[in-house]
């Protein structure tokens, strides 16, 4: 579990932003949102296909030859 230590004189907003960035980097928030409600097999398949297509578009954008 990521943790953030609030430095002396640091605004709490900045510490919260650092925590959010760490959670995003580890994918924790996305997983919590996904597990909040039941996901049918078709929804899971659709989500994975969408992510795969997005990954392919990104790859093509940075490497159009292959």
Buried (B, 14 or more C-beta within 10 A) or exposed (E): EEEBEEEEEEEEEEBEEBBEEBBEEEEEEEEEEEEEEEEEEEEEEEEEEEEEEEEEEEEEEEEEEE
